[in-house]
Amino acid sequence: MTDVTDTQTQETPAVDAVETDAIDGDAPTVNQLEHEGDVAADYIEELLDICDLDGDLDIDARNGRAYVSVTASDEGKLRGLSRPEAVAALQELTRLAVQNKTGDFSRLILDVGGSRQAREQELSTLVDAAIARIDGGSASAALPAMSSYERKLVHDLVSERGFVSNSNGEGKDRHTVITAGK
């Protein structure tokens, strides 16, 4: 079994908005994250124009990542883009566009029409069901495979509920296993 968090999901210390020096040799600066967000927003804006969709873009930098949110006054227009599979694909395309433009690897997080909050609620429901199985006598409960970002959210939810979680498997099969702990 591996540690609860892997190196890709370890949280970066909070950064003051005016700080522009790197936290360590590998962590991006706030300015770099803001630039990454701007590049991503330009890419997404072009895509929305091609699709003839209106959307408002918000850019944020926190926890060592750029966050871009797309919202619309009529969320129904973004429905197709806010499906989990579509958001994941668009996020990867946007990361590649950012990497192509900046030359740096991107860990950008994209939210379309509140899709991240909806997914967090789904993950919370999965965790609650897994914990109920453990409370019912199971030694452990395995969740389906998910992205490193989603596993990090699951680890946080499990910890908040007083249980233990580990990531198992490799690549696309990497998943979280929850136990009662020691």
Summary of the structure (lengths in Angstrom):
residues: 182
radius of gyration: 17.9
end to end distance: 15.1
largest distance: 54.6
contacts: 520
relative contact order: 0.13
helix: 45%
strand: 17%
